[in-house]
């Protein structure tokens, strides 16, 4: 693993993760479909996971890889709650378009 | 350390009580359990130090804040029995989620490793997403839950990215190791990028001004008790965690970092107070009031030496005033679709006692002497002034004066206008008890501020 990392270079992993993270951010900001927004959040979290693993190999230290398990478990729990909220919205509105949620203003 | 285990155990116990048909006993048992944990937490049996390979780091700071969180949670759980009366079959879920939320809060102030911090913040946030959307037939609650979920997980992603960069720079998640590395001579300067991401994520959670836009909507739409939880417990938890991060992870506070904190604090105070003036919904108004209080609490980051006591006192004063406020608001807005200020018309004549409590808690938040809110602002501004941030103190005092305007809007509605329709005059006993107890704590802290103020030296 260390050899591959040396050939590719840690900076390329960082670039890739940052690009993925930004794709996630723009997805959350610009898409109006709730499911795609969820997917964008997942892309953000997984971009970070990728970077964790790369740093873990770079430092020759297993802690980073263990952290990835935590963050994956947490992301799964988060999305479970988010989808549950989405189902209850769909029951009330018959739509999952975020733009329909405009009751709270002021 | 055992505090966290005991709280998690209590949460599981209150879930199990559902199976054994113990729904009636669930609230009293949880409160007794939390009181026992509080007693253990402040007793000498609760050893200070590090546990589980530095995963947990228990010191005076974390013990003091944990005790505060437990007290606030006891109040919130005491209110839930009456609040969820119509959904009595689900009471164990609501209580258990609140207890787990407390577990997350405790992890957030006593972490010794960033993974523990991340798990704590996620446990806290996920519990709050569930609570915000818990009134599932109400579209406003759904919308609040959805908005809170999107913004919260967005902020979690940013925090996670910050943690990742800190790990990349130092090669460790352990606070002790990171402290040593960052206080040695050469460590990567992009360490600070990670700090910036982490701080931005936490500012999202605290709801300070550039990142505050979610707060009013979420506070307005959520069920009132959830709003109480978010505005009292979640806010002070996030603030305490940010304080701990800035003490342990930021090696030297550069001038630019301080300027950012100053700008965010000023913007929060001004925007929060001015926007609150034009709100007609009580919960929405309280959201903006919370934003301005977050701005006040942020000032603590500028006076890092010996400021933990100031933060603890401010957080306590803010939390008990919020609890008393919401105990009355829960009663007034029960069964109403909207929480406009008109609901309070004539409240002073029909319910003199609760109106007095509400007035006192509002005056405390506005910063009128005798009540603890005044001394909280006084100690804080005194310390900030001694550190040389005169402009900041002037802005804080001006915004504090503005805040009196909207707090008095409610008080005037209560005492000068006549009520159009009578509220049922059977005030739930527990609401009265909680409101009065919170007010007594508030006044007690105002008369003897040293009890809390000197706890952290």
Interface residues (C-beta under 8 A of the other chain):
Chain A: X14 X21 X24 X25 X28 X34 X37 X41 X44 X45 X47 X48 X51 X52 X55 X58 X59 X61 X63 X64 X66 X67 X70 X71 X74 X77 X78 X81 X82 X84 X85 X86 X88 X89 X91 X92 X93 X98 X101 X103 X104 X105 X106
Chain B: X115 X118 X119 X122 X125 X126 X129 X130 X133 X136 X137 X139 X140 X142 X143 X144 X145 X146 X147 X149 X150 X153 X154 X156 X157 X160 X161 X163 X164 X167 X168 X171 X172 X173 X216 X217 X220 X221 X279 X280 X281 X284
